[in-house]
Amino acid sequence: MNPLAGWENFYVIVGSSAGALIGLQFVVITLIANRPIVGAGPGVGASAFATPTVAHFGSVLLLSAVGCIPWQRMTGAAVVWGVLGLVGVAYEFTVMRLMRGQTAYRPVFEDWLFHGLLPLAGYGALTVSAGYARMHERAALFGVATAALVLLFVGIHNAWDAVTYHLFSGVRRED
């Protein structure tokens, strides 16, 4: 029996949402690219703020695809979860370093929470869930689902935050 049976609807809903949001993120980035921030060079802060948002949506899409594979055992899924979790944790430390080093914007607590700590917790939960998959299958499945939702909602928050920042903060207006 497929250990992920019963999770198909969850992963179809979450995965399709992540896929649609990736596309929407690219549209928004394209539209605001012509609205440079006063005093900032092109692409300043993008690697710290915009790219991670797309990466989180991509991670959720990958988790959803893995969740829809008809696995015979949890081992294959757990390996993917573990690798993605470890890569995500390492990536989040890089993101926090980039946030600290960029000069376009001074991050506040909310930025550190939504761009650093919550994604780090999501990828950490994914890594832990992969480790528990053999011993505590049900708990691991809920851990992965929680990680996917954390990353999805963090991505939604960060995308909205980026749009409002570009529209309302220091944008040069053309007459």
C-alpha positions as CSV (number, residue, x, y, z in Angstrom):
1,M,0.0,0.0,0.0
2,N,1.2,3.5,-0.8
3,P,2.2,5.2,2.4
4,L,1.1,8.6,1.0
5,A,-2.4,7.4,0.2
6,G,-4.9,9.9,1.3
7,W,-2.6,12.8,0.9
8,E,-3.2,13.2,-2.9
9,N,-5.8,16.0,-2.5
10,F,-3.5,17.9,-0.1
11,Y,-0.6,17.8,-2.5
12,V,-2.6,18.6,-5.6
13,I,-4.1,21.7,-3.9
14,V,-0.8,22.9,-2.4
15,G,1.3,22.0,-5.4
16,S,-1.0,23.8,-7.9
17,S,-1.1,26.8,-5.6
18,A,2.8,26.9,-5.5
19,G,3.0,26.5,-9.3
20,A,0.5,29.3,-9.9
21,L,2.3,31.5,-7.5
22,I,5.7,30.9,-9.2
23,G,4.2,32.1,-12.4
24,L,2.6,35.1,-10.7
25,Q,5.8,36.0,-9.0
26,F,7.6,36.2,-12.4
27,V,4.8,38.4,-13.8
28,V,5.0,40.7,-10.8
29,I,8.8,40.9,-10.9
30,T,8.6,41.7,-14.6
31,L,6.1,44.5,-14.1
32,I,7.9,46.1,-11.2
33,A,11.3,45.8,-12.9
34,N,10.6,49.1,-14.8
35,R,10.0,50.9,-11.4
36,P,13.5,51.3,-10.0
37,I,14.0,52.2,-6.4
38,V,15.6,55.6,-5.9
39,G,19.2,55.2,-4.9
40,A,19.5,51.5,-5.6
41,G,21.2,49.9,-8.5
42,P,19.5,47.3,-10.7
43,G,18.9,44.0,-8.9
44,V,20.0,45.2,-5.5
45,G,18.5,43.0,-2.8
46,A,16.9,40.6,-5.3
47,S,19.1,37.6,-4.3
48,A,18.2,38.3,-0.6
49,F,14.4,38.9,-1.1
50,A,12.9,37.9,-4.5
51,T,14.9,34.8,-5.4
52,P,14.2,33.0,-2.1
53,T,10.5,33.5,-2.5
54,V,10.6,31.7,-5.9
55,A,12.8,29.0,-4.3
56,H,10.3,28.4,-1.5
57,F,7.4,28.1,-4.0
58,G,9.6,25.7,-6.0
59,S,10.3,23.6,-2.9
60,V,6.6,23.3,-2.2
61,L,6.0,22.3,-5.8
62,L,8.7,19.6,-5.5
63,L,7.3,18.4,-2.2
64,S,3.8,18.1,-3.8
65,A,5.2,16.2,-6.8
66,V,7.0,13.8,-4.5
67,G,3.8,13.4,-2.5
68,C,1.9,12.4,-5.6
69,I,4.4,9.7,-6.6
70,P,3.0,6.2,-5.9
71,W,5.8,5.1,-3.6
72,Q,5.7,1.5,-2.3
73,R,7.8,2.5,0.7
74,M,8.6,5.8,2.4
75,T,12.3,5.5,1.8
76,G,12.4,7.2,-1.6
77,A,10.2,10.1,-0.4
78,A,12.2,10.5,2.8
79,V,15.5,10.7,0.9
80,V,14.0,13.6,-1.3
81,W,12.6,15.3,1.9
82,G,16.0,15.0,3.6
83,V,18.0,16.3,0.7
84,L,15.6,19.2,0.1
85,G,15.5,20.0,3.9
86,L,19.3,20.1,4.2
87,V,19.7,22.1,1.0
88,G,17.0,24.5,2.2
89,V,18.7,24.9,5.6
90,A,22.0,25.7,4.0
91,Y,20.3,28.1,1.5
92,E,18.5,29.9,4.4
93,F,21.8,30.7,6.0
94,T,23.0,32.1,2.7
95,V,19.8,34.2,2.4
96,M,20.3,35.6,5.9
97,R,23.9,36.5,5.0
98,L,22.7,38.2,1.8
99,M,20.0,40.1,3.8
100,R,22.7,41.4,6.2
101,G,25.0,42.4,3.3
102,Q,22.6,44.1,0.9
103,T,22.3,47.9,1.1
104,A,19.0,48.6,-0.7
105,Y,16.9,48.1,2.4
106,R,17.5,47.7,6.1
107,P,15.7,44.5,7.3
108,V,13.4,44.8,10.3
109,F,12.2,42.0,12.6
110,E,9.4,41.0,10.2
111,D,11.9,40.5,7.4
112,W,14.2,38.4,9.6
113,L,11.1,36.3,10.7
114,F,9.6,35.7,7.2
115,H,12.8,35.7,5.1
116,G,15.0,33.9,7.5
117,L,13.6,32.2,10.6
118,L,10.3,30.7,9.4
119,P,11.7,29.3,6.2
120,L,14.6,27.9,8.2
121,A,12.1,26.3,10.5
122,G,10.2,24.9,7.5
123,Y,13.3,23.3,6.0
124,G,14.4,22.1,9.4
125,A,11.0,20.4,10.0
126,L,11.4,18.8,6.6
127,T,14.8,17.5,7.5
128,V,13.6,16.1,10.9
129,S,10.6,14.6,9.2
130,A,12.8,12.7,6.8
131,G,14.8,11.3,9.7
132,Y,11.6,10.1,11.5
133,A,10.0,8.7,8.3
134,R,10.9,5.0,9.1
135,M,10.0,5.0,12.8
136,H,7.1,7.4,12.9
137,E,5.5,7.4,9.4
138,R,2.3,9.3,10.3
139,A,4.2,12.0,12.2
140,A,6.7,12.4,9.4
141,L,3.8,12.9,6.9
142,F,2.3,15.6,9.0
143,G,5.7,17.2,9.5
144,V,6.3,17.3,5.7
145,A,2.8,18.8,5.2
146,T,3.5,21.4,7.9
147,A,6.8,22.3,6.2
148,A,5.1,22.7,2.9
149,L,2.4,24.9,4.3
150,V,4.9,27.1,6.2
151,L,7.0,27.6,3.0
152,L,3.8,28.3,0.9
153,F,2.5,30.9,3.4
154,V,6.0,32.4,3.9
155,G,6.2,32.7,0.1
156,I,2.8,34.4,-0.2
157,H,3.7,36.8,2.6
158,N,7.1,37.6,1.1
159,A,5.7,38.1,-2.4
160,W,3.0,40.5,-1.1
161,D,5.6,42.3,1.0
162,A,7.9,42.8,-2.0
163,V,5.1,44.1,-4.2
164,T,3.9,46.6,-1.5
165,Y,7.5,47.7,-0.9
166,H,8.2,48.4,-4.6
167,L,4.9,50.2,-5.0
168,F,4.9,52.4,-1.9
169,S,8.5,52.9,-0.8
170,G,11.0,55.1,-2.5
171,V,9.8,54.5,-6.1
172,R,10.7,57.1,-8.7
173,R,7.6,58.3,-10.3
174,E,7.6,59.2,-14.0
175,D,5.4,62.1,-15.1
